[in-house]
């Protein structure tokens, strides 16, 4: 009897019903708490994470370094190989829907004693050429869940590559700005040394004029020497940071082409969107979500493994007990089809243990996902606070440097024309140097906070 296509509908409905009874449908975890950003009230979905990194970082030298890093980074290359591995695993999982097909050629020679062969046929030879196919029906959704798990793992490997990329961009930018800050601090220190040398000469002249004592001269020299001592450390830190950047971009140690920190423009509009966007913007959050999805589908596979598997096996080919002269005659054709249910019995306990393991792994993956969301919110909050507090120091730091500059000038004049203490001059000069160095650190903090916020929101993917 010929089966019409409409007759398959009840069977398909039955298979769907059986699948839904065993395997669960995946539901993506959602973020419902908009208070994840501390003391911040989300206004809209506008976020700096949508800005391409080439537009966010406007320094051409920094853009070139990031480009070089993206092309040469070993970590990115490793991440790309993980994508290839998961892609191959996904292809293998998709093949689970197809029957297995094998070809075999066999030759059998058997001999019997006279009694067993009844004196008629004591020796026989069998030649066989056949193809066999086996197909497991996905009645419990085990194969489908395996494919979905492999697909989630594939997306997880892609998300991991984006994690590496965003981290690489942020690390290069942070190191670059730190290098510019060291350059500026070295410049300030060298200029201060020049002024301190002049101050030593002044002190010597004042000593000769009996205005100050020899102690004033030696104290001014000590301040000069202590300032000079910081130069080798700054130079060594600059070399080390250059080498660090070279490592990040996959280059042998050497100098780095760069601008100055004075040329860097600090972003003033840092939109951070709403916490729910972390699910689609932060690649590490996405990576943990895909890991949870893979674990969820693996639990479905473990459930389905407890139920009987329905397998259809077929064989067809040629077989003969005679010689090979007429091997491909139609009389030598054979074929058989066997369908069977296999219910695990002795290993049922092992499969139940595997199910418990899968459920525990699924729970662990969900906790890792929730933890990644919480960690992301902390990173965003910390970056926002760091930026704001560094910005708040700008005005007062400028006033501090202005006052210290005047203090140095006034105390120097008083030392010459009045009876001011020379230690006041040295203290004012030391305070002015520290304030200028701290002002560089203030700008560096703002630049790095802007980088860290960009990364924390998921920027740097495109």
GUDREN-460424 format. One record per residue (C-alpha): residue number from 1; residue in three letters; y, z, x. Coordinates in nm, 2 decimals, padded with zeros to 4 digits, always signed. Example, Ala and Ser with C-alpha at 12.3 -4.5 7.8 and 13.67 -1.06 7.14 Angstrom:
BEGIN
R   i  aa     c2     c3     c1
R   1 ALA -00.45 +00.78 +01.23
R   2 SER -00.11 +00.71 +01.37
***
This chain:
BEGIN
R   i  aa     c2     c3     c1
R   1 UNK +00.00 +00.00 +00.00
R   2 UNK +00.34 -00.10 +00.14
R   3 UNK +00.58 +00.19 +00.15
R   4 UNK +00.93 +00.11 +00.03
R   5 UNK +01.23 +00.26 +00.23
R   6 UNK +01.33 +00.47 -00.07
R   7 UNK +01.00 +00.65 -00.04
R   8 UNK +01.12 +00.80 +00.29
R   9 UNK +01.40 +00.99 +00.12
R  10 UNK +01.19 +01.29 +00.00
R  11 UNK +01.03 +01.32 +00.34
R  12 UNK +01.37 +01.32 +00.51
R  13 UNK +01.50 +01.58 +00.27
R  14 UNK +01.19 +01.79 +00.34
R  15 UNK +01.24 +01.77 +00.71
R  16 UNK +01.61 +01.86 +00.68
R  17 UNK +01.52 +02.16 +00.47
R  18 UNK +01.26 +02.28 +00.71
R  19 UNK +01.51 +02.24 +01.00
R  20 UNK +01.78 +02.44 +00.83
R  21 UNK +01.54 +02.72 +00.76
R  22 UNK +01.46 +02.77 +01.13
R  23 UNK +01.77 +02.67 +01.33
R  24 UNK +02.12 +02.80 +01.26
R  25 UNK +02.43 +02.59 +01.25
R  26 UNK +02.68 +02.65 +01.53
R  27 UNK +03.02 +02.79 +01.45
R  28 UNK +03.29 +02.79 +01.71
R  29 UNK +03.45 +03.13 +01.79
R  30 UNK +03.81 +03.15 +01.68
R  31 UNK +04.11 +03.35 +01.80
R  32 UNK +04.28 +03.52 +01.50
R  33 UNK +04.49 +03.77 +01.69
R  34 UNK +04.84 +03.64 +01.77
R  35 UNK +04.93 +03.96 +01.95
R  36 UNK +04.74 +03.87 +02.26
R  37 UNK +05.06 +03.81 +02.45
R  38 UNK +05.21 +04.15 +02.51
R  39 UNK +05.56 +04.21 +02.36
R  40 UNK +05.58 +03.84 +02.29
R  41 UNK +05.62 +03.69 +01.94
R  42 UNK +05.48 +03.33 +01.93
R  43 UNK +05.72 +03.10 +01.77
R  44 UNK +05.56 +02.75 +01.77
R  45 UNK +05.29 +02.55 +01.95
R  46 UNK +05.53 +02.41 +02.22
R  47 UNK +05.38 +02.50 +02.56
R  48 UNK +05.44 +02.40 +02.92
R  49 UNK +05.07 +02.34 +02.95
R  50 UNK +05.13 +02.00 +02.79
R  51 UNK +05.36 +01.89 +03.07
R  52 UNK +05.17 +01.67 +03.33
R  53 UNK +05.18 +01.83 +03.67
R  54 UNK +05.37 +01.54 +03.83
R  55 UNK +05.65 +01.62 +03.59
R  56 UNK +05.63 +02.00 +03.62
R  57 UNK +05.64 +01.99 +04.00
R  58 UNK +05.93 +01.77 +04.09
R  59 UNK +05.93 +01.81 +04.47
R  60 UNK +05.80 +01.48 +04.61
R  61 UNK +05.65 +01.65 +04.92
R  62 UNK +05.46 +01.89 +04.69
R  63 UNK +05.34 +01.60 +04.47
R  64 UNK +05.20 +01.42 +04.77
R  65 UNK +05.02 +01.73 +04.89
R  66 UNK +04.86 +01.78 +04.54
R  67 UNK +04.76 +01.42 +04.52
R  68 UNK +04.60 +01.44 +04.86
R  69 UNK +04.42 +01.76 +04.75
R  70 UNK +04.28 +01.60 +04.44
R  71 UNK +04.15 +01.31 +04.64
R  72 UNK +03.99 +01.51 +04.92
R  73 UNK +03.90 +01.85 +04.78
R  74 UNK +03.54 +01.94 +04.86
R  75 UNK +03.53 +02.18 +04.56
R  76 UNK +03.63 +01.90 +04.33
R  77 UNK +03.36 +01.68 +04.48
R  78 UNK +03.10 +01.96 +04.42
R  79 UNK +03.22 +01.99 +04.06
R  80 UNK +03.18 +01.61 +04.02
R  81 UNK +02.81 +01.64 +04.13
R  82 UNK +02.76 +01.91 +03.87
R  83 UNK +02.88 +01.66 +03.60
R  84 UNK +02.62 +01.41 +03.73
R  85 UNK +02.35 +01.67 +03.71
R  86 UNK +02.43 +01.77 +03.35
R  87 UNK +02.47 +01.40 +03.26
R  88 UNK +02.12 +01.33 +03.38
R  89 UNK +01.99 +01.64 +03.19
R  90 UNK +02.16 +01.52 +02.87
R  91 UNK +02.01 +01.17 +02.91
R  92 UNK +01.67 +01.34 +02.95
R  93 UNK +01.72 +01.55 +02.64
R  94 UNK +01.81 +01.24 +02.43
R  95 UNK +01.48 +01.08 +02.53
R  96 UNK +01.30 +01.37 +02.35
R  97 UNK +01.34 +01.17 +02.02
R  98 UNK +01.14 +00.88 +02.16
R  99 UNK +00.76 +00.87 +02.19
R 100 UNK +00.61 +00.88 +02.53
R 101 UNK +00.43 +00.57 +02.64
R 102 UNK +00.17 +00.54 +02.91
R 103 UNK -00.07 +00.27 +03.04
R 104 UNK -00.40 +00.34 +03.20
R 105 UNK -00.69 +00.14 +03.35
R 106 UNK -01.02 +00.31 +03.39
R 107 UNK -01.37 +00.22 +03.52
R 108 UNK -01.66 +00.45 +03.45
R 109 UNK -02.01 +00.42 +03.60
R 110 UNK -02.29 +00.65 +03.47
R 111 UNK -02.65 +00.68 +03.55
R 112 UNK -02.93 +00.84 +03.35
R 113 UNK -03.28 +00.93 +03.45
R 114 UNK -03.57 +00.74 +03.28
R 115 UNK -03.63 +01.01 +03.02
R 116 UNK -03.27 +01.04 +02.92
R 117 UNK -03.22 +00.67 +02.89
R 118 UNK -03.56 +00.64 +02.71
R 119 UNK -03.65 +00.37 +02.96
R 120 UNK -03.41 +00.13 +02.81
R 121 UNK -03.07 +00.18 +02.96
R 122 UNK -03.03 +00.41 +03.26
R 123 UNK -02.71 +00.26 +03.41
R 124 UNK -02.39 +00.17 +03.23
R 125 UNK -02.04 +00.06 +03.34
R 126 UNK -01.73 +00.08 +03.12
R 127 UNK -01.41 -00.11 +03.18
R 128 UNK -01.11 +00.00 +02.98
R 129 UNK -00.74 -00.11 +02.98
R 130 UNK -00.53 +00.08 +02.72
R 131 UNK -00.18 +00.20 +02.63
R 132 UNK -00.13 +00.54 +02.48
R 133 UNK +00.18 +00.68 +02.29
R 134 UNK +00.26 +01.03 +02.18
R 135 UNK +00.54 +01.13 +01.95
R 136 UNK +00.64 +01.48 +01.85
R 137 UNK +00.83 +01.50 +01.51
R 138 UNK +01.14 +01.71 +01.52
R 139 UNK +01.05 +01.89 +01.19
R 140 UNK +01.20 +02.23 +01.31
R 141 UNK +01.50 +02.09 +01.49
R 142 UNK +01.37 +02.19 +01.84
R 143 UNK +01.45 +01.85 +02.00
R 144 UNK +01.79 +01.83 +01.83
R 145 UNK +01.88 +02.18 +01.95
R 146 UNK +01.77 +02.09 +02.30
R 147 UNK +01.99 +01.78 +02.30
R 148 UNK +02.29 +01.98 +02.17
R 149 UNK +02.23 +02.24 +02.44
R 150 UNK +02.23 +01.97 +02.71
R 151 UNK +02.54 +01.82 +02.56
R 152 UNK +02.72 +02.16 +02.56
R 153 UNK +02.61 +02.20 +02.93
R 154 UNK +02.76 +01.86 +03.01
R 155 UNK +03.09 +01.96 +02.85
R 156 UNK +03.07 +02.28 +03.04
R 157 UNK +03.04 +02.10 +03.37
R 158 UNK +03.34 +01.88 +03.28
R 159 UNK +03.54 +02.19 +03.19
R 160 UNK +03.44 +02.35 +03.52
R 161 UNK +03.58 +02.05 +03.71
R 162 UNK +03.91 +02.10 +03.52
R 163 UNK +03.90 +02.47 +03.62
R 164 UNK +03.87 +02.37 +03.99
R 165 UNK +04.15 +02.11 +03.95
R 166 UNK +04.40 +02.35 +03.78
R 167 UNK +04.32 +02.62 +04.04
R 168 UNK +04.36 +02.38 +04.33
R 169 UNK +04.70 +02.26 +04.20
R 170 UNK +04.82 +02.61 +04.15
R 171 UNK +04.69 +02.72 +04.49
R 172 UNK +04.86 +02.43 +04.67
R 173 UNK +05.19 +02.49 +04.49
R 174 UNK +05.18 +02.87 +04.55
R 175 UNK +05.11 +02.81 +04.92
R 176 UNK +05.37 +02.54 +04.95
R 177 UNK +05.65 +02.77 +04.80
R 178 UNK +05.53 +03.06 +05.02
R 179 UNK +05.57 +02.83 +05.32
R 180 UNK +05.92 +02.73 +05.22
R 181 UNK +06.00 +03.10 +05.18
R 182 UNK +05.88 +03.18 +05.53
R 183 UNK +06.09 +02.89 +05.66
R 184 UNK +06.40 +03.04 +05.50
R 185 UNK +06.32 +03.39 +05.62
R 186 UNK +06.28 +03.26 +05.97
R 187 UNK +06.61 +03.08 +05.94
R 188 UNK +06.79 +03.39 +05.82
R 189 UNK +06.63 +03.60 +06.09
R 190 UNK +06.73 +03.36 +06.37
R 191 UNK +07.09 +03.35 +06.23
R 192 UNK +07.09 +03.73 +06.22
R 193 UNK +06.97 +03.74 +06.58
R 194 UNK +07.25 +03.52 +06.69
R 195 UNK +07.50 +03.76 +06.52
R 196 UNK +07.33 +04.06 +06.66
R 197 UNK +07.36 +03.92 +07.01
R 198 UNK +07.73 +03.88 +06.95
R 199 UNK +07.74 +04.24 +06.83
R 200 UNK +07.58 +04.36 +07.15
R 201 UNK +07.84 +04.19 +07.35
R 202 UNK +08.11 +04.35 +07.13
R 203 UNK +07.96 +04.69 +07.18
R 204 UNK +07.96 +04.64 +07.55
R 205 UNK +08.33 +04.55 +07.54
R 206 UNK +08.41 +04.85 +07.33
R 207 UNK +08.22 +05.07 +07.57
R 208 UNK +08.42 +04.94 +07.86
R 209 UNK +08.73 +05.02 +07.65
R 210 UNK +08.60 +05.37 +07.60
R 211 UNK +08.59 +05.32 +07.22
R 212 UNK +08.21 +05.37 +07.19
R 213 UNK +07.95 +05.54 +07.41
R 214 UNK +07.65 +05.39 +07.59
R 215 UNK +07.44 +05.50 +07.30
R 216 UNK +07.61 +05.25 +07.07
R 217 UNK +07.53 +04.97 +07.31
R 218 UNK +07.16 +05.07 +07.33
R 219 UNK +07.13 +05.12 +06.96
R 220 UNK +07.27 +04.77 +06.90
R 221 UNK +07.03 +04.63 +07.15
R 222 UNK +06.74 +04.81 +06.98
R 223 UNK +06.83 +04.65 +06.64
R 224 UNK +06.84 +04.31 +06.82
R 225 UNK +06.50 +04.37 +06.97
R 226 UNK +06.34 +04.49 +06.65
R 227 UNK +06.47 +04.18 +06.47
R 228 UNK +06.35 +03.95 +06.75
R 229 UNK +06.00 +04.11 +06.72
R 230 UNK +05.97 +03.98 +06.36
R 231 UNK +06.01 +03.62 +06.48
R 232 UNK +05.66 +03.57 +06.63
R 233 UNK +05.50 +03.72 +06.32
R 234 UNK +05.70 +03.48 +06.09
R 235 UNK +05.61 +03.19 +06.32
R 236 UNK +05.24 +03.29 +06.32
R 237 UNK +05.24 +03.32 +05.94
R 238 UNK +05.40 +02.98 +05.90
R 239 UNK +05.13 +02.82 +06.12
R 240 UNK +04.85 +03.00 +05.93
R 241 UNK +04.99 +02.89 +05.59
R 242 UNK +05.02 +02.53 +05.71
R 243 UNK +04.65 +02.55 +05.81
R 244 UNK +04.57 +02.70 +05.47
R 245 UNK +04.74 +02.41 +05.29
R 246 UNK +04.56 +02.16 +05.51
R 247 UNK +04.23 +02.32 +05.42
R 248 UNK +04.32 +02.30 +05.05
R 249 UNK +04.39 +01.93 +05.07
R 250 UNK +04.09 +01.85 +05.29
R 251 UNK +04.29 +01.78 +05.61
R 252 UNK +04.25 +01.90 +05.96
R 253 UNK +04.49 +02.17 +06.07
R 254 UNK +04.84 +02.05 +06.14
R 255 UNK +05.20 +02.05 +06.03
R 256 UNK +05.30 +02.00 +05.67
R 257 UNK +05.58 +01.77 +05.55
R 258 UNK +05.81 +01.98 +05.33
R 259 UNK +06.15 +02.04 +05.18
R 260 UNK +06.35 +02.37 +05.17
R 261 UNK +06.33 +02.65 +04.92
R 262 UNK +06.70 +02.59 +04.84
R 263 UNK +06.61 +02.25 +04.70
R 264 UNK +06.36 +02.40 +04.46
R 265 UNK +06.47 +02.41 +04.09
R 266 UNK +06.33 +02.71 +03.90
R 267 UNK +06.22 +02.62 +03.55
R 268 UNK +06.43 +02.79 +03.28
R 269 UNK +06.24 +02.69 +02.97
R 270 UNK +05.89 +02.84 +02.98
R 271 UNK +05.74 +02.78 +02.63
R 272 UNK +05.40 +02.95 +02.60
R 273 UNK +05.28 +02.84 +02.25
R 274 UNK +05.04 +03.05 +02.05
R 275 UNK +04.73 +03.24 +02.18
R 276 UNK +04.49 +03.02 +01.97
R 277 UNK +04.59 +02.72 +02.20
R 278 UNK +04.40 +02.89 +02.48
R 279 UNK +04.08 +02.76 +02.33
R 280 UNK +04.18 +02.40 +02.38
R 281 UNK +04.41 +02.43 +02.68
R 282 UNK +04.25 +02.67 +02.92
R 283 UNK +03.95 +02.49 +03.09
R 284 UNK +03.78 +02.82 +03.19
R 285 UNK +03.79 +02.94 +02.82
R 286 UNK +03.65 +02.61 +02.72
R 287 UNK +03.38 +02.64 +02.99
R 288 UNK +03.27 +02.98 +02.86
R 289 UNK +03.28 +02.85 +02.50
R 290 UNK +03.05 +02.56 +02.59
R 291 UNK +02.82 +02.81 +02.78
R 292 UNK +02.80 +03.01 +02.46
R 293 UNK +02.72 +02.70 +02.26
R 294 UNK +02.44 +02.60 +02.50
R 295 UNK +02.29 +02.95 +02.47
R 296 UNK +02.32 +02.94 +02.09
R 297 UNK +02.12 +02.61 +02.08
R 298 UNK +01.87 +02.75 +02.33
R 299 UNK +01.81 +03.03 +02.08
R 300 UNK +01.74 +02.77 +01.82
R 301 UNK +01.49 +02.61 +02.05
R 302 UNK +01.31 +02.94 +02.11
R 303 UNK +01.29 +03.00 +01.73
R 304 UNK +01.15 +02.65 +01.67
R 305 UNK +00.89 +02.70 +01.94
R 306 UNK +00.73 +02.97 +01.73
R 307 UNK +00.64 +02.72 +01.46
R 308 UNK +00.37 +02.45 +01.46
R 309 UNK +00.45 +02.12 +01.63
R 310 UNK +00.34 +01.80 +01.47
R 311 UNK +00.24 +01.53 +01.71
R 312 UNK +00.12 +01.18 +01.65
R 313 UNK -00.09 +01.02 +01.92
R 314 UNK -00.21 +00.66 +01.93
R 315 UNK -00.42 +00.46 +02.17
R 316 UNK -00.49 +00.09 +02.18
R 317 UNK -00.65 -00.15 +02.43
R 318 UNK -00.96 -00.33 +02.55
R 319 UNK -01.29 -00.17 +02.64
R 320 UNK -01.63 -00.32 +02.73
R 321 UNK -01.97 -00.21 +02.86
R 322 UNK -02.03 -00.56 +02.99
R 323 UNK -01.88 -00.75 +03.28
R 324 UNK -01.52 -00.85 +03.30
R 325 UNK -01.57 -01.22 +03.22
R 326 UNK -01.48 -01.19 +02.85
R 327 UNK -01.28 -00.86 +02.88
R 328 UNK -00.99 -00.98 +02.66
R 329 UNK -01.21 -01.10 +02.37
R 330 UNK -01.10 -00.97 +02.03
R 331 UNK -01.43 -00.80 +02.00
R 332 UNK -01.34 -00.56 +02.28
R 333 UNK -01.02 -00.44 +02.11
R 334 UNK -01.00 -00.08 +02.00
R 335 UNK -00.72 +00.14 +01.85
R 336 UNK -00.69 +00.49 +01.71
R 337 UNK -00.42 +00.71 +01.57
R 338 UNK -00.44 +01.09 +01.55
R 339 UNK -00.19 +01.33 +01.39
R 340 UNK -00.22 +01.70 +01.45
R 341 UNK -00.05 +02.03 +01.41
R 342 UNK -00.05 +02.28 +01.70
R 343 UNK +00.03 +02.64 +01.62
R 344 UNK +00.07 +02.87 +01.93
R 345 UNK -00.16 +03.17 +01.90
R 346 UNK -00.24 +03.33 +02.23
R 347 UNK +00.10 +03.26 +02.38
R 348 UNK +00.28 +03.37 +02.06
R 349 UNK +00.39 +03.70 +02.22
R 350 UNK +00.53 +03.51 +02.52
R 351 UNK +00.73 +03.28 +02.29
R 352 UNK +00.87 +03.58 +02.10
R 353 UNK +00.97 +03.74 +02.43
R 354 UNK +01.15 +03.42 +02.52
R 355 UNK +01.33 +03.43 +02.18
R 356 UNK +01.45 +03.79 +02.26
R 357 UNK +01.57 +03.67 +02.60
R 358 UNK +01.75 +03.37 +02.45
R 359 UNK +01.92 +03.60 +02.20
R 360 UNK +02.03 +03.84 +02.47
R 361 UNK +02.16 +03.55 +02.68
R 362 UNK +02.35 +03.42 +02.37
R 363 UNK +02.51 +03.76 +02.32
R 364 UNK +02.60 +03.77 +02.69
R 365 UNK +02.76 +03.43 +02.67
R 366 UNK +02.97 +03.53 +02.37
R 367 UNK +03.09 +03.84 +02.55
R 368 UNK +03.18 +03.63 +02.85
R 369 UNK +03.38 +03.40 +02.62
R 370 UNK +03.57 +03.69 +02.46
R 371 UNK +03.64 +03.84 +02.80
R 372 UNK +03.78 +03.50 +02.92
R 373 UNK +04.02 +03.49 +02.63
R 374 UNK +04.13 +03.85 +02.70
R 375 UNK +04.17 +03.78 +03.07
R 376 UNK +04.37 +03.46 +02.98
R 377 UNK +04.61 +03.66 +02.76
R 378 UNK +04.66 +03.92 +03.04
R 379 UNK +04.74 +03.64 +03.29
R 380 UNK +04.99 +03.48 +03.06
R 381 UNK +05.16 +03.82 +02.99
R 382 UNK +05.17 +03.91 +03.35
R 383 UNK +05.32 +03.58 +03.45
R 384 UNK +05.59 +03.60 +03.18
R 385 UNK +05.69 +03.95 +03.29
R 386 UNK +05.69 +03.86 +03.66
R 387 UNK +05.92 +03.57 +03.59
R 388 UNK +06.16 +03.77 +03.37
R 389 UNK +06.18 +04.06 +03.61
R 390 UNK +06.23 +03.84 +03.92
R 391 UNK +06.50 +03.66 +03.72
R 392 UNK +06.67 +03.99 +03.62
R 393 UNK +06.71 +04.07 +03.99
R 394 UNK +06.91 +03.76 +04.07
R 395 UNK +07.25 +03.89 +03.95
R 396 UNK +07.22 +04.23 +04.11
R 397 UNK +07.08 +04.09 +04.43
R 398 UNK +07.37 +03.86 +04.47
R 399 UNK +07.61 +04.15 +04.41
R 400 UNK +07.42 +04.36 +04.67
R 401 UNK +07.45 +04.09 +04.94
R 402 UNK +07.82 +04.04 +04.86
R 403 UNK +07.88 +04.41 +04.90
R 404 UNK +07.67 +04.44 +05.22
R 405 UNK +07.85 +04.15 +05.37
R 406 UNK +08.18 +04.32 +05.31
R 407 UNK +08.04 +04.65 +05.44
R 408 UNK +07.94 +04.48 +05.77
R 409 UNK +08.29 +04.33 +05.80
R 410 UNK +08.47 +04.66 +05.71
R 411 UNK +08.26 +04.88 +05.94
R 412 UNK +08.31 +04.64 +06.23
R 413 UNK +08.68 +04.65 +06.19
R 414 UNK +08.69 +05.03 +06.15
R 415 UNK +08.48 +05.06 +06.46
R 416 UNK +08.74 +04.86 +06.66
R 417 UNK +09.06 +05.00 +06.51
R 418 UNK +08.95 +05.34 +06.39
R 419 UNK +08.70 +05.61 +06.46
R 420 UNK +08.41 +05.48 +06.25
R 421 UNK +08.06 +05.57 +06.36
R 422 UNK +07.87 +05.28 +06.52
R 423 UNK +07.56 +05.37 +06.33
R 424 UNK +07.73 +05.27 +06.01
R 425 UNK +07.77 +04.92 +06.15
R 426 UNK +07.40 +04.90 +06.25
R 427 UNK +07.29 +05.03 +05.91
R 428 UNK +07.51 +04.78 +05.73
R 429 UNK +07.38 +04.49 +05.94
R 430 UNK +07.01 +04.60 +05.89
R 431 UNK +07.06 +04.64 +05.52
R 432 UNK +07.23 +04.29 +05.49
R 433 UNK +06.93 +04.13 +05.67
R 434 UNK +06.68 +04.30 +05.44
R 435 UNK +06.88 +04.20 +05.13
R 436 UNK +06.88 +03.84 +05.24
R 437 UNK +06.51 +03.84 +05.31
R 438 UNK +06.45 +04.00 +04.97
R 439 UNK +06.66 +03.74 +04.80
R 440 UNK +06.42 +03.48 +04.93
R 441 UNK +06.13 +03.68 +04.80
R 442 UNK +06.30 +03.70 +04.46
R 443 UNK +06.32 +03.32 +04.43
R 444 UNK +05.96 +03.29 +04.56
R 445 UNK +05.85 +03.54 +04.29
R 446 UNK +06.01 +03.33 +04.02
R 447 UNK +05.86 +03.00 +04.15
R 448 UNK +05.52 +03.15 +04.17
R 449 UNK +05.54 +03.32 +03.83
R 450 UNK +05.63 +02.98 +03.68
R 451 UNK +05.32 +02.83 +03.86
R 452 UNK +05.09 +03.11 +03.74
R 453 UNK +05.22 +03.08 +03.38
R 454 UNK +05.16 +02.71 +03.39
R 455 UNK +04.80 +02.76 +03.51
R 456 UNK +04.74 +03.06 +03.28
R 457 UNK +04.83 +02.84 +02.98
R 458 UNK +04.60 +02.56 +03.09
R 459 UNK +04.85 +02.33 +03.27
R 460 UNK +04.75 +02.10 +03.55
R 461 UNK +04.46 +01.92 +03.37
R 462 UNK +04.65 +01.59 +03.33
***
